[in-house]
């Protein structure tokens, strides 16, 4: 008796597979932090006692992204070294029995399978993402910008991956900002989907003037991208600043109805700005159980001792 033929299940298209890869662009010159970034990558500036980029990699790993490609430049060797093993240092700490610091030194190399590629020319975020094409292939992938830190208690990236699973296409993170600030961001035109916190993105504009902004929903540094974005980036002409803008490529995909946005209203820290960087360090230090109580007590005394006219002058300076 011959068993009936059972056809094999159809293969799952690569673009519909679960997201496992992440790309972290880290090739910028960090000019806003000169002279500190003359010889030190801005992504390696410490936020309390970890470099900013480690927070980003930890976020990706926590969301299940275990294959991470860093797009760096020729002056970013320190990033590669940080996520590698430091044999002599580890050996010295082990000999002293300093297991706490030994684990801290080993942790970056154990977070994920981390790869590096160099962006030969600083041609913009879109070009940096395009440099990842060979590594990513035809699979969906996440992009995390090193200047944007999302609080470890938030689940933004996991939510975005879930939206990608359900809607396919690409997903961007959106945050409401004051209309006066939209010129600092890519800005999205959106329409409701019927799902709380999820919108369909119908258009994107890179750093528009407030009067031309389609909304006050700003794109922040988290993306989950369909591999079709690579074909679009290949033919995307340089845009604002003479750079290849990821926003311009996503605008083309949005026109086809394949881009969604997850609205984020949680804790985010911008380490690409000096003032926000300092506020990030202070806030995270205050929340550390090993540093917070003593540091917070000192901070209260320090602020209480500030002359009132100095505080007023600072407020006037910020307003200006």
Secondary structure as UniProt FT lines:
FT   HELIX           14..16
FT   STRAND          21..26
FT   HELIX           31..33
FT   TURN            34..39
FT   HELIX           42..44
FT   STRAND          46..47
FT   TURN            48..49
FT   STRAND          50..51
FT   HELIX           52..62
FT   TURN            63..64
FT   STRAND          67..72
FT   TURN            74..75
FT   HELIX           77..82
FT   HELIX           87..96
FT   HELIX           99..110
FT   STRAND          113..118
FT   HELIX           125..130
FT   TURN            131..132
FT   HELIX           133..136
FT   TURN            137..138
FT   STRAND          141..144
FT   TURN            146..147
FT   STRAND          148..150
FT   TURN            152..153
FT   HELIX           156..167
FT   STRAND          170..176
FT   HELIX           179..184
FT   STRAND          186..192
FT   TURN            196..197
FT   STRAND          198..206
FT   HELIX           210..212
FT   STRAND          217..225
FT   HELIX           228..234
FT   HELIX           240..242
FT   HELIX           246..255
FT   TURN            256..257
FT   STRAND          259..263
FT   STRAND          268..270
FT   TURN            271..272
FT   HELIX           274..287
FT   TURN            289..291
FT   HELIX           292..304
FT   HELIX           308..319
//
